Amino acid sequence: MATNTPDIRIPDDLKPADGRFGSGPSKVRPEQLEAVMEASPEVMGTSHRQGPVKFVVASLRNGLAELLQLPDGYEVILGNGGTHACWDGLVAGFIEQRSLHASFGEFSSKFAKGVAAAPFLDDPVLVEAEVGTHPTVSHVDGIDTYALTHNETSTGVMAPVTRPSQDGLVVVDATSAAGGLRVDIAECDVYYFSPQKSLASDGGLWLAAVSPAAIERIEARAAAGDRWIPPFVDLKAALDNARKDQTLNTPALATLIMADAQVQWFCHNGGLAFSAGRSDASAAHLYGWADAHALATPFVTDPAMRSSVVGTIDFDDSVDAAAVAAVLRANGIVDTEPYRKLGRNQLRIAMFPAIDPDDVLALTGCIDHVLAELT
Ligand SMILES: *Cc1c(COP(=O)(O)O)cnc(C)c1O
């Protein structure tokens, strides 16, 4: 914490019930931690090659298939190492020769950089846009893989998931989107994500909904044998293991249990309409508040591009947003700091489905209180 944090106490009756607004790791609901306790001793601390853990993996895979309304033939696969490992898996064992990337922030550009560094692939085509917006991607000759990002967590921009072309397969980084944003999965072939964002679990795992065409691609790339695929990121191994409700190597069982508990919560309450609806309610409030505010304004100017799971709010030069974040932190309201490399006078506020819309309402009340005390 900054040593010069202004000494401002936020009254308890203004505070949100839960003060976690981080964009990942993000708020874990107490019910999910209870699910971990309930899984002891039958699941926690037992073999991931035996029935009890495999049952959790099966429940998570089936729950995601229901939540995302997977079309016929789509499957859920998973592996260790988070989205970064999935990226390496796509580089090593999915892209055939040349990919195209919608690049509009830290995460989308990072995947493109990883592709550019692979000696066996052609240089990727980048379709870029100013931070705070997203580009529009359309057909380009010679592209076998189109890489989109559903929610650019670094800037708070959401982008549509639609096929740019009838040729080539579409892979979508939905790390922070999955479960929080509506999607038509038929519009893509690989919808991949991590559980520490909209699924309110912990990090270290990646999951992906894959189409029949993607499965064919994964199998063909593995069979081609024209390049070395590191076993840890081998998508064919992930596919084969997932079909047995397993992972290549030992997964974090608590992460699986908490992710499953969240997905079941979504499904029992109406699926994506429920979970994305919670994020929508939070976003309607946050952006409405910022739009009407004399000192705050949504960083993303186009309302259609404003993410309903991660909100970025710029502040007037007369306000030190870092000081606001520090005061909030000192009062138990944490992780509202902006993405480190974006370098703006900004707060970034997660509105994942686990976060109660009423708590976002309370948060803006707390920010107003801090602003009034500071100015
Ligand atoms: C968090 C995030 C990542 C990185 O996820 P890890 O699981 O930490 O590898 C990638 N892309 C997006 C859009 C993210 O929000």
The ligand as an SDF file (V2000), in Angstrom:
LIG
                    3D

 15 15  0  0  0  0  0  0  0  0999 V2000
   -6.4050  -13.7580  -17.2630 C   0  0  0  0  0  0  0  0  0  0  0  0
   -6.3700  -13.8490  -18.7330 C   0  0  0  0  0  0  0  0  0  0  0  0
   -5.4190  -14.6480  -19.4000 C   0  0  0  0  0  0  0  0  0  0  0  0
   -4.3590  -15.4240  -18.6520 C   0  0  0  0  0  0  0  0  0  0  0  0
   -4.9430  -16.4890  -17.9610 O   0  0  0  0  0  0  0  0  0  0  0  0
   -4.0260  -17.5090  -17.1150 P   0  0  0  0  0  0  0  0  0  0  0  0
   -4.9780  -18.5630  -16.6760 O   0  0  0  0  0  0  0  0  0  0  0  0
   -3.4450  -16.7010  -15.9900 O   0  0  0  0  0  0  0  0  0  0  0  0
   -2.9630  -18.0120  -18.0420 O   0  0  0  0  0  0  0  0  0  0  0  0
   -5.4830  -14.7100  -20.7780 C   0  0  0  0  0  0  0  0  0  0  0  0
   -6.4150  -14.0350  -21.4810 N   0  0  0  0  0  0  0  0  0  0  0  0
   -7.3450  -13.2560  -20.8730 C   0  0  0  0  0  0  0  0  0  0  0  0
   -8.3570  -12.5460  -21.7060 C   0  0  0  0  0  0  0  0  0  0  0  0
   -7.3380  -13.1450  -19.4840 C   0  0  0  0  0  0  0  0  0  0  0  0
   -8.2680  -12.3880  -18.8760 O   0  0  0  0  0  0  0  0  0  0  0  0
  1  2  1  0
  2  3  1  0
  2 14  2  0
  3  4  1  0
  3 10  2  0
  4  5  1  0
  5  6  1  0
  6  7  2  0
  6  8  1  0
  6  9  1  0
 10 11  1  0
 11 12  2  0
 12 13  1  0
 12 14  1  0
 14 15  1  0
M  END
$$$$
